[in-house]
Each structure stands twice: as C-alpha cells, then as structure tokens.
Amino acid sequence: MKKKILKISYSALCLALAMVLPFLTGQIPQIGSALSPMHIPVFLCGFLCGWPYGMVVGAVAPLLRSAMFGMPPFMTALAMAFELAAYGVISGFLYKLLPKKNGYIYVSLIAAMTGGRIVWGVVQFALAGLQQTTFPFSAFIAGAVTNAIPGIILHIVLIPVIIMALKKAKLVLND
C-alpha cells in the first residue's frame, strides 16, 4: 500500500513538472520548445513508477496543459498525448524487463524515444486524414528528428543521470 501511494505521489510530481518545465524553457525562444520539456517528467515517471503510471502521466500532461494554458494547441496536444503515453509505457516496461545495469537505462530510453516518435507520426497522419490535409514523410522527419535534435540530446544526457542517481538513492519504485 505504501509503495502504491509513493507511485501516485511521484506521478503527481511528474505531472506538475510537465506543467511547469515548458515555462522555464520557454524563456529561451530559439530552442525552448525544441528541448521537449514535457517529455522529461513522462520518461522519469515511466522509469520510476512503471508503465501504467508513465502512460497516464504521458496521456494527461499535454491535454491538461492545453486546457489550462492554451499551449500546446489542442490538435498538437492530442498527438502529443499518444506520443507521451507511448514514452511512459515503453520506458517503464523496458526498464522493468531488462537487467538493472546502467547501460540498459539508455537502451530503454532510446527505444522509448523511437517508439513514441513513431506513435506521434501515426497519430499525426491519422489526424491529417480526419482534417482532410496531408502529413508527408518529410513533415514526420522534421517533427520527429530534425527539429527535435536539441531535445533528443538533452534527454539522452539528462534522464539516465537522474535515473542512476535515484536508483543509487533507492528511490526507483519500478521493480
């Protein structure tokens, strides 16, 4: 019971971080959104609490932020909800499944980043069809890779270091 309460508390903290971090990175207009600040707490939640919690935080964060602050715009938030939910599921599932060696944190993270971006592309394609517009492959590459390079680098550098520190402190609950 105590562990479940801790997981809910961690998840609430990650959701709160997903609401606040974009305000901080938004102060750097050139690369603020390219750092993908909402993704960080979702990855952390998946690693720390497990895939069900990561999925919920990932699905809720962009929609809640859109409703509360108008950013991201609703259609962007909708695609992001699926993307971030995939991040939470994949990072949490793989971290639990793979050996607990530090190298596997990177494997889980990169797999989650890849899977989430594919999910985002599929949802963007579906939304474009519903809106009778197009979503060409070049737009997928630009959105999922080219424009996301600063965030990809930040996530690969920052998230494993945080998880390793929390693991060392015995604060990771996804076992």
N, C-alpha and C positions, 0 to 999 in steps of 0.2 A: 504494500500500500504506500509506504514512504517513497519507494522508487517511482511509482506512478505519479505521485504528487510532485516530485522533483522534475520528472519529464514534462509535466504540464507547466511547471514554473519556468523551466528552461525554454520551452516552446513559446510561452508568453513573452519572455525576454527577447527571443529571436524575432518574434513578430513586431515588438516595439522597436527593435533595431532596424528592421526593414522599413518602418515608417520614418525613422529619424535620419538614417545614413544618407539618403538622397539629398536632404537639406544641406548636409556638410559637403558632399562632393559637388553639389550644385553651385558652390561658391567658386568653382574653377570651370567657367563656362566652356573652355576649349575641350576639356576631356571629362568633365564631371559625369555625364550620363554614360560615356564610354567605359567608365570604371565599373559599371553594373553593380552599384552599391546594394541593391535589394537582393542580389544573388548570394552575397556573403552570408547573411544570417540564415538563409534557407539551407545552404550547404552545411553550415555549422549545426543546425538543428538535425539534419539527417544523420550526420556523424555522431552527434552527442546523444540523441534520443531514439533514433531508429527511423525506419522508413515511414511508418504511419504518421508520426509527428511531423517529419520533414515534408511529407506530402500535403498535410493540412496547412502548415505554415506557408508552403510554396503556393498553394492554390488560393489562399485567402489574402496574402500580403498585397499583390498588385491590385486586386479588386477593391480591397479596403482602402488602399492609398488613393486609388482613382476616385472612389466615392467621397473620401474625406477632403482631398486636396485638389482634385481635378487632374492630377498627374499620377501615372501616365493616363493619356486619353483612354476611354473605355475599350475601344477595339484593340488597342495596344495592350492594355491590361488583361484583356481576355486571352490573347495569345500568350502573354507572359505567365498567366495563371497556370496554363498547361505546362509551359516550359519549366517554371519553378517547381511545380509539383513533381515533374519528372526528375529534376535535380535532387529533391528531397528523397524520393523513392530510391533512385539508383545509388546515391551516395550512402544512404543509410543501409540499404540491403547489402551492397558490396562490402561495406566496412564490417558488417556483422559476419558475412560469409567468408571473407578472405582472412588469412593469418594476420595477427595483430602486430606485424612488423611495420616500421615506419614507411618503408617503400610502398607498401600496399595502400597507404593513405593517398599517395599520388595516383596509383592505378585507379582507385575508386573515384577520386576527384575528376581525373581526365575522362574516364568512362561516363561519369555523370554529366560532365560538361558537353561531351559529344552527344549523348543521348538526349539531353534537354534541348540542345540546339536543333536536332533532327525533329523532335516533337514540335518545337516552335515553328519550323519550316512547314511541317504538315498542316498545322493549325492555320498558319498564315495563308497557305494555299487554299484551304477549305473556306476560310473567311473571304478571301478574294472571290472565290466562286459564288458565294452567297451574295456578295455585293456586286456581282457581275463586273468585276475588274480582273486584272491579272496579277500574278505573283511569279515573275520569271525566275529561273535559276540564278541569274546574276543578282537579283534582289536578295535571294537567300544567302548567297556567298557574302554579299556586302553586309547584311544584317547579322549573320551568324559568325562570320570570321573577320573580314576586313575591318569593319567599324568596331568590332569587339576586342581587337588585339590588346589595348591597354587593360581592359577588364580581365581578359584571359591571363595575362602576365601577372596582374595583381593577385588574382585568385590562386594561381599556382604557387606564388611566393608566400602569400599570407595565410591561407587556410590550413595547409599542412603544419605550419609552425604553430598556429593556435591549437590545432588538434593534438599535436605532440605534447605541448605544454599542459593542456587539460588532461591528457592521458597520464602524464607523469604525476599530476596532482590528484589522480584518481577521481576525476570529475566526469568522465565519459560514462554514460549510462547504457549505451548501445552494445550490450554484450550477449 
